[in-house]
Amino acid sequence: MRYRLKTIGLAIIGLLGASMPIILVNFFLLHYARIDGQKKLDVLANRMLIHAETEIRGAANELRNLADAGIATCSLPNRAAMRESFYRHYSIKAIFLSDESGSNTCSYSGETIDVIGLSEPFTVKDSPAILQMVDPRGSGLTSLMISMPVDEAGSKTINALLPSRIFVPDDVLRSAGTRGQVQVTLDDGSIIGSTILVAGEQSLVEDDVVLSRSTSDTFPVRVLTVERFSSIWGGFGDMRTYTNLGFAFVGLSILLIVVYIGRRQSRAADELERGIENGELIPYYQPVISLETGKLAGCEVLIRWRKPDGTMISPANFIGLAETSGLGLPMTRKLMETVRNELGAVYRERQEMKIAFNLFGDHFDNIDIIKDLGDIFGPSGIGYNQLVMEITERQPLANVEKAKVIIRQLQAMGVRIALDDVGTGHSGLAYIQELGIDILKIDKLFIDAICTNKFSGPIVASLKDLANTTGMTIVVEGVETYDQVQVLQELGISEVQGFLFAPPLPGSSFVSLVEAMVPVRRSGDMVLPVDQHVA
């Protein structure tokens, strides 16, 4: 009866809403839509300008450092310095030297790069840098060239190319919540980067559009953002039809379902969050064994949820919830803190041992993981070079370009990157090529059948050859029989993990295993593995 009364009440409200003056509602919505659209375009223009300034400033700083270092010739050390700058600043497409005639002498790779000027050169406020739009090698793929003199006479310059696509990144476009298009130009109107398909600004103003402009105070750069009002107004279509009784009924039904599911998920997420705060999420350690020496090489950190009543919950029952609820990051942070406390002492004395953590896709959306590792392991007995961060192949990364930046920073710290579940997803080879993977972890799926399936052995052998060629390390998961070990030894696999050697162990058990398998002896204030000696 109560549900029926609510339904009748909503029907009455819908009928009343239908009788409201449509003209008045549309007038209000039109006014609001234009203001809201203008505000979002202003935000987008400002963010795009900041992004453009950041990219140009970063490249200019790299060139300034090279110029200050006297990089004026094509010697091997100078090309090595240019190459280092190229890899450090991922947006730069090329770095090369030019003489006073404008002829290019060489690039970081030793090759010459010919460019065709597309705009007048522009000076930069309070900087010797010069900006110009060019076409490298006449390819039709325009780039912004930043030039920096390398001597006082200005007879030689060192130059960097920034491709047009980096000035209109998708993540910045989406961040303002608008469908607006963007055009980034030099002061003379030369286009640096654009998503606008129409030809020129004049054709834009002929339509009913909302515009926003932003001009740099430092660089000769301007940003235009634009969206047709019909597109903005189209976003308010649901609001204009909200009073329709049928839509209201359907909307209410969906809302009730969403609320019901949401409340269930919310209760589960709240329980998980309390578990994280109360230290109920604990690490278990899967030993990694060297097949070459038979010694303990390290471990992979797994997670279990130990409820207050002692019930142990498998990660399969809460990892998905942690990821969708945004609790994956604090859960991983808490897990790392526990690992540091449990293993810091034994790992300090055994610097050759590694410890691997499984990361979520969200870890590669921002640089918080860099700060977390510094805060947690910086002052601990576990060095950065002992850490391995695992990326799963099963779930693709949302933003590979952003992930590449974060991975480079991790590797610069000494942290190694492993690709987990190799062969089970759709991005493995692409990730190996794009992300600079250090370790391949072959999934249990291939190991289970390695003694019986004619394809499993060759697949593992191929991955081993790939690792040897590219300087990566192989770790095999899920080893459970001696026959599997024999095959893996014949294939030259060096590191394995699985129940044949040890199941995942709680902290105290793993520490005991480490102390038993990797004993150390002390000589004065020095701590050495037993197979080392003091000279």
PyMOL commands that set and color helices and strands:
alter all, ss='L'
color gray80, all
select helices_A, chain A and resi 2-18+22-68+76-88+164-167+170-175+201-205+229-234+237-240+245-277+315-317+319-325+328-348+361-364+368-377+384-386+400-413+428-435+444-448+456-470+482-491+507-517
alter helices_A, ss='H'
color red, helices_A
select strands_A, chain A and resi 94-98+104-107+115-117+122-124+127-136+143-149+157-163+181-186+191-194+209-215+221-228+281-290+296-306+312-313+354-358+387-392+416-422+439-442+473-476+495-496+505-506+520-523+526-529
alter strands_A, ss='S'
color yellow, strands_A
deselect
rebuild
show_as cartoon
